[in-house]
Amino acid sequence: MTYKEEICVDAGSENCPCLLAESGDCITCSRLQGKDCCDCNWRGVCIYNEYIQNGKKINNRRESKKTRILKKIWYGEDLVVLVVEVSKGFALKASMPGSYVFLKQCDESDCYSVPISVMRAEPEKGQLHLAVKVMAGKTKALAEATDEIEIRGVYRNGLLGVSHLLTKQPQKVLCITKGIGFAPAANYNQWAFGKDTVDMIIDLDKINQELVNDYLVDYPVSSIRYAELIPEFVCPEEYDIIMILASDYFVESIAVPEKKRVVSNNFHMCCGEGICGACTMVDDQGKSHKMCKCQFYEF
């Protein structure tokens, strides 16, 4: 796998410079990588200047905060939606496509943090809807939480190729989802409602139709087809963008032109800050990419 360009999803945001600037591992800035000259392709505010002018401190470090659980909605025995209370500003940031947060039970260690895609953000109410598939110890702990839970975020890199969606021009988009991949699709559909024409193909594996109905009723899509997803699926050509929100097996086997492609970020997310290395991927040229932060373009 090779790359035309590598972009940090946090570059130029309120969370930049980040922890990687302190460790000399900034994805974008060559000066913060230890080089003597500037050879970055960043077109925004100079990250190096921001870091130096700020006294070599990072901006707005994401910290875990306790938040109230307003409601728990069970969809079967192992799928629960947590409706949590957040600030209106937090919810507004989380409304963007590809947003996710880390959740853990209050007072548990950070090793219990779980990355969860935002399924619905309601800035006017200050609420997030987060779907948790109960699978093992971490998610069981989340499902057992009652009154409060700890949340950290907002993180932006849940979708690779997300820049294809963030346009002002109306687009015709096909969302192909399997299982809990429906959650980021629902969040995108809410954000794009009234702008894009959205069709969905949904594989209900490990979720159920009641969940889909509840989270599309207020923001209906143009069409829905329920089908078992197969790797031989042939994408129609009439769409501007095709999203594949499923496991890597389907992401890699369903052929989509790069300029139309948006896929779920299925790399292992542990810290979300590029520090721990759990999400690191090495390409064919031997270059490492921190996939909790990297947006990239294939050719």
N, C-alpha and C positions, 0 to 999 in steps of 0.2 A: 504494500500500500504506500503510495507516494502523495505528496501534498504540494499544492500551489502556494498556500498561505496558511499561517497559523495565527489565530486571533484569540486573545483572552476575553472571555465574556464579561469580565468585570472591569476591563480597561476603560478609564474615563468616567466610571460610575462613582457613586458616593462611597463605595468600598475600596477605592483605589487611591493611593498605593496600599497593597495588602501585605500579609505576612511574608509573602515571597520576596518582597522588596528588602525586608530585614535580613533574610537568609541569603541574599544574593542570587536568587533564582527567578526573578521576575520574567514572565513569559514574553513580555513585549519589549522592555527597555534594555538595550545593550549595555548602558552604563551601569544599571543595577545588576547586570550579569557579570560585572567585573571588567568589561572592556574599556579601553582608553578613549574610544570615539563613539559617536552616536551613529548607528546605522540601522535604526528601527524604521519600520514603515508606518508607524502610528501617526495619524493625522489630527489627533485631538490635543488637548492640553498636555504639555510635557510631563510625563510621569516622574522623571528624575527630578525636575524642578519642584514639583509638588512635594516630593519626599524630603528634599533638602530644606525647602522653605518651611515645612511643617516640623522641623527639628528632628528629622529622621524617625518620625513616628508614623504608624499606619493610620488610615482613616476608618472610623466607624467599624471597629471589629465586631463581628457578629457574636453575641453572647446568648447563652441559654437563659430564657426567662420563664417564670411560671405563668401559666394562663389557665383560665377557667374552662372546663368542659361543659358546654351548654346543653349538649344532647349527644346521645349515643344511639345510632340506628343500626340494627342488625339486619343483614340480608343473608339469611341462612345461618349456619352454625360457625362459620369461619371467616366471615366478611363483615366488618363493622365500619361505619362512617362516624368519625368524631367531628362534631361541630364545635369549634373552639373560638374563644373571644380574643381578638387582637385589636390593635389600634387601627384606625381608618387608614393611616398611611401605610402600615404594614400590609393590610389587605389590598390596597391599591397596587403596591409593588408585586404582590403575589398573584394579581390578576393577569400578569403578562404570560404569554405562552412559554412553556418550559420551566415554570417556577416550581421549586420544591423546597421543603423545609426538613430539618431534623427534629425528631420527636424522641423523648424518653420519659420514663416515669420520674416523678419528682425525687430528687436526692439520690438517684442511681448514678453510677459512674458513667463517664462519657462513652465507655465501650458498649453501653446499651442504646446509644443513639441510632435511630433508623431513618434513612432518607425516604420521605413520603411525598409523592407528587401532589400538587394542589389540584383538586377536582372542581372546586368552586370557590371563588372569592367574592365577598359581598362588602365592598368598602363602605357603603352607606350604613350598614349594620355593624361593621367591625367584626366580621366573622369569616372563618375559613372552614371548608368542608374537606376532610381528609379521609380517604378510603384506605383501610388497613386490612390486608389479607393475613390472617393469623396462620403462621407456618411453624415458628420455632420460638425459642425463649424470648427474644427481643420483642417480637410482635405479640406474643402472649402477654408480656408485661404491659404493652400499650393497651391491649384490649381490656386488661384488668383495672386500668386507671379509672378512678371514679370522679372526683371533684376537680382535680387539677392535673396538669401535665406540663412538662418543660418543652419549649419550642425554641429553635434557633434558625435564623434565616434573615431575609429571604435569599435563596440561591437561585441562579438563573439558567443553569446549563443542563436542564433535563431533556432538551431536544437538541440534536445535532442538525445543523442547517436551519436553525430557527430564524435567521435573517431573511430567509425566503418568505416567511410569513409576515414579517414586520414591515409591510409596505402600505402605502396609502391607497394604492390602486386596488379595486375589487379583483378577486381571483376566484377561479373555480377549483375547489380543493377536494380531494378524496382522502378520507381518513380510514385506514385499515387498522383495526385494533383487535387484540387478543387478550382476554383476561383483564387484569388490572390496568393494562395499557389504555383502557377506556378513560381512566381518570384524567391524564393530560389532554386527551382528545376533547373531553367535556369542558375543560378549562379554556382551551383554545377556542372552541365553538362559542362559548359565552363572550370571549373577548372580541371575536370576529363577527358576532351577530349583527346583521344589518350591513356589513361590508362584503364579506365573502359568501359565495354559494358553496355550501358544504354538503357532501354526500358521505355516508358512513357504511362500511362493511364491518360487521361486528361478529367476532367469534366469542360466544358466551362462556368459553371454557373458564371455570373457577369464579365466574360471577353469575348474575342472573338478570333476566329481563326487567325485573322490578327496579333494580338500580338504574338501568339505562332509561327507563320511562321517567323515573323521578328526576333525573338530572338533564333530561332533554325537553321536558314538558314546557318549561318556561322559555327555552331557547331552541325551538324545533329546527332540525336540519332539513335540507331539501328532500333527501330520501335516506332510508335505512334498509340495508339488506343483512339478514342474519345468515351466516354460513360458516362452515368449518374451514379454517384457513389452511391452505396447502402451499408448499414451496413452489409448485409449478404455476401459481397464480400469475396471469398475464394482466398487467396494468393497462387500462384503457388510455388512449392517447389524447383524449379531449380535455384532460385536466392540466391546469397550470402547475399545481403542486400535488404531490402524493406523499402522504404521511404513513409510515409503517411503525406502529407502536406495538411491538411484539418482541419476542426473544431474538437473540442474534441469529439463530437458525433461519428465521424468516426474513430478518433484515438483510442477511447476506444472500439468500436464495431468490428473493423477489427482485427482478431487474427493474431499476428505475433510473432514468438519466439523472446525472448529478445535479443539473440545474433545476430539477423538479423535486429533489429528494430531501425529505425531512424524516429523521428516524429517532426513536427513543435512545437515550444515552444509557446503555446497559452496562457500562463499566462499573467496577466495584467502588461505591462511594463510602468513604469512612469518615474523613474529616471535612471534606468539601472545600478545603482551602489550599490543596496542592502540597501539603506539608508531609503527610504520612507516606505517600507513594503507593497506596493501595490501588489507585486508578491509573497508574502509569502504564502506557503502552509504547512499545518500541516498534517503529516502522521498518520497512525494508532497507532503509538507508542507515539504520542504527540510531536514529534520533528518537529521544524520549519525549513523550507528550503527556502532560498532566490532564487527563480527560475530564476531571471535575470542573476544569476551567476552559479547556481548549475548544474553540470552534475551528473546523478545518474544512478544506475543499479538496476533494479527490480529483485526479485526472488520470 
